[in-house]
Amino acid sequence: MKQYDKLIFELSKSGRRGYSLPQSSHTEYSLEELPSFARRSEEPLLPEVSEFDVVRHFTNLSNKNFGLDTGFYPLGSCTMKYNPKINEDMSNLEGFTAIHPLQPAESMQGALELYYNLQRSLAELTGLSEFTLNPFAGAHGELTGLMVMRQYHAKRGDTRRTRVIVPDSAHGTNPASAAVCGLEIVEVKSTARGTIDVDDLKPLLDDTIAGIMMTNPNTLGIFESEIPEIARLVHEAGGLLYYDGANLNPMLGKCRPGDMGFDIMHINLHKTFSTPHGGGGPGSGPVGVRAGLEAYLPNPHVSKLADGSYTIDEGTDSLGSISGFIGNFGVMVKAYTYILSLGKENVKNVGPMASLNANYIKEQLKDCYELPISGVCKHEFVFDGLKDKSTGVTTLDVAKRLLDYGYHAPTIYFPLLFHQAIMIEPTETESKETLDEFIEVMRKVAKEATEDPDTVKTAPHTTLVGRLDETTAARKPILNYRDLIAQ
Ligand SMILES: *Cc1c(COP(=O)(O)O)cnc(C)c1O
């Protein structure tokens, strides 16, 4: 192993220092003034290393990381796309970073104006009446939206509606959010085309149904063509329509959930509007509602007054507060920057270009990978493993082998409808050359799977660590050096 591939603690040499600091000027405080519970009883375990050691160690480590700036990232359903650097510059402006949420509204009018404009931009892009930007993630937005749904029924005195319909193709967060909201989940099946089976839906609709959660395009990348009929049926039964707009990119500027008949929706700013995400954050899952439901949105809310100034207010019919203050502001600055830099005309190109790229890859690979749902897809699509399954090479093996060729793996084993799901989403910002190179590598892996299956089954071979025991890594993670040496 090369020196700088080691753990930083393994580079440690007693007494070695990477800094020189002047004597502390805070000599008037003595340690004894700290209560004993706040004082260390032993020296902290820290690596003792030189400046070179630190810089080289972390620079080498960062080079082993895979990111959008390193290569193509075909992860489906979790759109990691173009994240323009200008977004970072804007969100780092001091006027945004140096404010405090408890400041009086008069002293942060610029930030509130951006916040208000983003609320309005999202309403315009989705055809809905009003947005809250408070939720911290997509799942948090789902929970908030379902709470709006519950509040709507409760305010009408309709307390029997405790069940929500969720398609079998839904993202796992849909049923999870419904359960957290205290709703019972009723599953509706998909047809062979991958869309909601209206005949299966009809008998489910009665006066215990609070609403239906739909994703469009759904998690198979297919446009739900029966929406007008579904909207009519659900509304007639007294329920509301919820739209999971985590990945709204294929729809942007082309069609709007509000026009399709949806009542409530969430958007993931950290997918559709270009904030880099992963590893848990940062995120933002704004929730929008149609006219008539605005009053139920969470507190607090940013509004514009008649004199043109902005205020943070609270409504009395609101479902209450679902987050600290008004949400993840930095993410909003990035989303707003992205929307403004795209502009009204270019926003219409996002969906068609993303769909073109996805269909291009799908058509070039469908002779070596199993395509369970043919026809035109939107921004993503799903293979059900290799076409030739005779050598026992699985989707996991294919994903691991891609790492050897310098690609991030696509989403695998999701959605759950297919046993060997490989979900590919190229996004609209990749060039034809990048797609061609990826196609070539995918074809190469398929060929290897037939001719030299062991190489694929034991991949990856070129990464620093090979195949991990993912269960143990998740259940018994070793997150610091002390735990490692204690092993
Ligand atoms: C990512 C995603 C979610 C959940 O979003 P989080 O921010 O990860 O909570 C919900 N639905 C769909 C379709 C998604 O792709």
The ligand as an ORCA input file, in Angstrom:
! r2SCAN-3c Opt
* xyz 0 1
  C     -35.702     10.736     -4.195
  C     -37.127     10.495     -4.263
  C     -37.947     10.695     -3.135
  C     -37.423     11.049     -1.754
  O     -36.629     12.188     -1.688
  P     -35.604     12.402     -0.473
  O     -35.152     13.812     -0.586
  O     -34.508     11.404     -0.672
  O     -36.350     12.157      0.803
  C     -39.304     10.491     -3.294
  N     -39.829     10.093     -4.466
  C     -39.067      9.882     -5.565
  C     -39.722      9.455     -6.847
  C     -37.687     10.074     -5.501
  O     -36.928      9.853     -6.583
*
